[in-house]
């Protein structure tokens, strides 16, 4: 059985910081605005994660892009 690798383990400290900052801004804006739709917040979190992995050239980024499209639609 093949072990699955953690895609976050291969990110540089800058990329991890960029991802964490993006997630924090999305969550903070959803909390401060109060009326944020849960599906919109989830789609934004998936979208940010997909962008990081697509930029690195990982296949999981393309999969997350499809999931993002489903949540956005």
C-alpha positions in Angstrom: 0.0 0.0 0.0 1.4 3.4 -1.0 1.6 6.0 1.6 0.1 9.4 0.8 2.5 12.3 1.2 1.5 15.5 3.1 1.5 18.3 0.5 1.9 20.9 3.2 5.2 19.4 4.3 6.9 20.5 1.1 5.9 24.1 1.3 8.6 26.7 2.1 8.2 28.8 5.3 7.2 31.8 3.1 4.5 29.7 1.3 3.2 28.5 4.7 3.1 32.0 6.0 1.3 33.2 2.9 -1.3 30.5 3.2 -1.8 31.0 6.9 -2.2 34.8 6.4 -4.7 34.2 3.6 -6.7 31.8 5.7 -6.6 34.3 8.6 -7.8 37.2 6.5 -10.7 35.1 5.1 -11.8 33.9 8.5 -11.4 37.4 10.1 -13.4 39.0 7.3 -16.1 36.4 7.6 -16.3 37.0 11.4 -16.3 40.8 11.2 -18.9 40.9 8.4 -21.2 38.7 10.4 -23.5 37.7 7.6 -21.0 35.6 5.6 -22.4 32.5 3.9 -20.7 29.3 5.1 -20.4 28.0 1.6 -18.6 31.2 0.5 -16.1 30.9 3.3 -15.5 27.2 2.6 -15.1 28.0 -1.1 -12.6 30.8 -0.4 -10.5 28.6 1.9 -10.5 25.8 -0.7 -9.6 28.4 -3.4 -6.6 29.8 -1.4 -5.3 26.3 -0.8 -5.8 25.3 -4.4 -3.8 28.4 -5.6 -0.8 27.5 -3.4 -0.7 23.9 -4.7 -1.4 24.9 -8.4 1.5 27.3 -8.1 3.8 24.5 -6.9 2.6 22.2 -9.7 0.9 19.6 -7.5 -2.0 17.6 -8.8 -3.9 18.1 -5.6 -4.2 21.8 -6.6 -6.1 20.8 -9.8 -8.4 18.6 -7.8 -9.1 21.3 -5.3 -9.8 23.7 -8.2 -12.6 21.4 -9.3 -13.9 21.2 -5.7 -13.7 25.0 -5.5 -15.8 25.3 -8.7 -18.5 23.0 -7.2 -18.7 25.0 -4.0 -18.7 28.3 -6.0 -21.5 27.0 -8.3 
